[in-house]
Every structure is written in C-alpha cells, then in structure tokens.
Amino acid sequence: MIEPLVDVSRDFPIFNRRINGYPLVYLDSAATSHKPEPVLAAMDQFYRHSNANVLRSVHTLAEEATTAYARARETVSTFIAATDPKEVIFTRGTTESLNLVARSFGDQFLRAGDEIVLSPMEHHSNLVPWQQVAKRTGAVLRYIDLADDGTISIDAVRRVISPKTRIAALSKISNVLGSVNPIVEVADLVHQVGGVMVVDGAQSVPHEPTDVMAMNADFLAFSGHKMCGPTGIGVLWGRAEWLAQMEPIAFGGEMISYVDREMATWAEVPEKFEGGTPNIAGAIGLAAAIDYLTAIGMDKICHHSQALGEHAFDALREISGVSVYGPRRPHAAAVAFTIDGIHPHDIAQVFDSKAIAIRAGHHCAQPLMQWLGVGSTARASFYFYNSSNDIDRLLDAILETKRFFQR
Ligand SMILES: Cc1ncc(COP(=O)(O)O)c(C=O)c1O
C-alpha cells in the first residue's frame, strides 16, 4: 500500500468534491497539480492585506509587496540550489521560459549551420521555439535517436553532438514516457564542444530535489502550477554570465535603466527580463508551494512519485490488450497507455463518469506520438497526494471500460 504523503482532505479543498457521485481520483497532475490551503491562503493574504505594485512606490503596501516578491525569488533560488537569486527570472511558465531562451540567447548566439540538439520526446514548448529560432538564424535541428523503450543512451547523444552543437535542449523527465533523461552526462558532452544545456524541468522540478549546479545546466525552465503553485507563474533560471550578455525580449516598464526619446538602456538581471507588472501574487503563491513541498521533503516526494509510477506501469502491463509506453525502471510519475480498439478520448470519458481524471491526447508531444506510431494515448499521472488505491481505481476502470466496449 502506498499512502499519500499528506492529509489530503485537510490540505486540498478540491479533494472534498464528488464528481458524478464519486470521490475524485485525480490522475492528471502532469497537466496541473492541485493547490493546498497554504498556497491559497498566501495569495489571499497578499490581495487582502498587502496588495500593491512592486519596485515603484515607497508607500507601506508597495514596500510589503516588493519585499514579498523578492522573498519569493529567494525561496525559488534556494529550492533549486542556485548561487544567486538574480539568476531566477519569473515568467508565466515553462513555455514562456523556453521561448525567452530561444528568442534571446538563440537569436543572439546562433549562426547559420550551428546545431540545436533535441529529442523526439520533447513537449512542443521545448521544440517549436527551437524550430522557429532555426528558421530565423539558419541553425539546424538534430534529433537524438530514442531506444526502443523511449530512453536516451549516451551513445545516441554522442552520435548527434558535434563541434557545431551550440545548444542541447532536453526535458529532465518526459511528460509522456515517464523516462528520466541523463542531463548531467548530456550537459558534459555539450560543454565539451562549447555549447549550452537547456533543461525543461516542467516534470522534474515538482517531483525531485533540484540542484542546478549539480545538474550541470545553463538554463532550467519550470512551471509553478505543476508543483502546487498557481497558474501563470514560472521560472527561467540561467547562469549569470549568460543572462548578463542576453538581450531582453519584452520592452516597457520596470526593465529599463534610462530612456530618452531615441534610445533606452536596460536594468540589471533579473528585472531586464521582467518587463511590466509581474505576477506578484503568483510568485508569492509559488513560494508558499515551495515551502509546502519542502516541509514534506523533496526526497520523499521523489520516492513516492517513482513508486506510484512504477507500480502503475507494472500493473497496467499485466492487463491484456493494454499497451504501456516508456521504460519499466526508473519510471517517473506519468504512465501513458492505450487499450486495443478503444480511442483514448473514449477511455477518458468513461473514466470521468467514475470521477477518475486522466488525460487523453497527444500530450503536446506529436513527434513522440509519431515515433510511438499512435495518434494519441491515455495518460495517468501522480503526485504525493495520490495513493496506490487510486491506481486500483484506475485498474478497475480499465477492466470496466474494456467490458463496456466489448459489449
Ligand atoms: C515536459 C513539459 N514541458 C513543458 C510544458 C509546458 O508547461 P506550461 O504549459 O506550464 O508552460 C509541459 C506541460 O505539460 C511539460 O510537461
């Protein structure tokens, strides 16, 4: 029996809901996680008691808001073991973070013929921005070959890294395959040829301890909403030496140092990249989420996520007519599957009638679907508030769905 790591009904109001008469079984945390009381309270407290814009006025509320926003940046910085909070840029989420690196770093440093190394499992957020920068600069995309189980071997990486590699952009954990990619080793190879390592941490930062220096990364992108924080807030962490050289991509208030009629100069990092009023409440909510996760313990969360992922993978594989994708071990908290003869959307619909929330579709990873030879899959994904009982409900629902469609 794998128990949730927290008192779910106390901490998460949404789990007190019934849907179609059943208690909610939420297996869609890879899409977004639920929000615990301390996160809701922190945001509520900000809007009720300290609401003001940041970095502008000197009145009490503005100072409280500015202090809370700065503290949120420090909390994020400590959580990912960054050397300086200034390396933490608040964005709207992983997508905006990756677009920022592609637009700023990519446009500035890539030349025609330079190579960008990707994998076919990348989320569209870590793929389309690179396609676009390649079009603008004449850079070339190179794809790492996946092994049969969807994993990435270092030999396969060696085959695509060349002296022309300027950027490798890779997810730490796949949102479909649940595979864990060898970022440290890839980063080593990329650094040997003078390139930079961009890590999509959307699925890893919520589930495991993160140390950007140990990870050997140059940039790391992640989203608050997948780690108990609110939507609309995310992070781009980057090495200070790169951020200092990069041009901003959004121009306006707060990101300037001096403006006259003809020209402008930029503020220092991180403000240089945060033009306009930021998502202050979002940053405060994200910091509360990080405090909450830290109190549970990221090591414990990591162990729990993997235990559920591996348990679900093994159990699904036992069911005839069910195909499960990705590696058996290690398998992270997302498990993609199909049932012979039943469209994934139909699976999700039948599950919903029993209040089991899963995702069906291409999971924003169409090149991976092409590689798997399927149009879409169902996906169950887990977090520390799930238990092995939830997986039992999933298995029962699969058997029932099979019976229903066979009839
Ligand atoms: C691996 C991965 N990268 C990027 C994203 C995009 O995240 P967001 O939609 O929060 O920008 C997701 C979201 O599902 C993801 O799973």
PDBQT file of the ligand as one rigid body, heavy atoms in Angstrom, charges set to zero:
ROOT
HETATM    1  C1  LIG A 501       7.715  18.464 -20.208  1.00  0.00    +0.000 C 
HETATM    2  C2  LIG A 501       6.888  19.703 -20.329  1.00  0.00    +0.000 A 
HETATM    3  N1  LIG A 501       7.431  20.814 -20.849  1.00  0.00    +0.000 NA
HETATM    4  C3  LIG A 501       6.748  21.947 -20.962  1.00  0.00    +0.000 A 
HETATM    5  C4  LIG A 501       5.443  22.040 -20.548  1.00  0.00    +0.000 A 
HETATM    6  C5  LIG A 501       4.721  23.338 -20.703  1.00  0.00    +0.000 C 
HETATM    7  O1  LIG A 501       4.380  23.863 -19.461  1.00  0.00    +0.000 OA
HETATM    8  P1  LIG A 501       3.432  25.143 -19.346  1.00  0.00    +0.000 P 
HETATM    9  O2  LIG A 501       2.195  24.812 -20.126  1.00  0.00    +0.000 OA
HETATM   10  O3  LIG A 501       3.193  25.277 -17.887  1.00  0.00    +0.000 OA
HETATM   11  O4  LIG A 501       4.175  26.289 -19.933  1.00  0.00    +0.000 OA
HETATM   12  C6  LIG A 501       4.821  20.910 -20.013  1.00  0.00    +0.000 A 
HETATM   13  C7  LIG A 501       3.400  20.956 -19.624  1.00  0.00    +0.000 C 
HETATM   14  O5  LIG A 501       2.708  19.971 -19.630  1.00  0.00    +0.000 OA
HETATM   15  C8  LIG A 501       5.557  19.717 -19.891  1.00  0.00    +0.000 A 
HETATM   16  O6  LIG A 501       5.017  18.609 -19.385  1.00  0.00    +0.000 OA
ENDROOT
TORSDOF 0
